[in-house]
């Protein structure tokens, strides 16, 4: 049960971080338009030097998802 709760916190933190970076990228797109003819998320994250943090949030979300699967399908769980 503790794995499931911890994985929920991991996934929620990851979702909050990724969504806030998406909103920042949308605001930069409104301000700058396209940068060198490209207007992808990674271009704006590179502009703000947030790419390593974005990657960390992605890894945290995947880890939380895998922990949740492990916690759900574990046979010897004690309630």
Secondary structure, DSSP 4 states (H G I P E B T S, - for coil): -HHHHHHHHHHHHHHHHHHHHHHHHHHHHHHH--BTTB--HHHHHHHTT-HHHHHHHHHHHHHHHHHHHHHHH-TT---
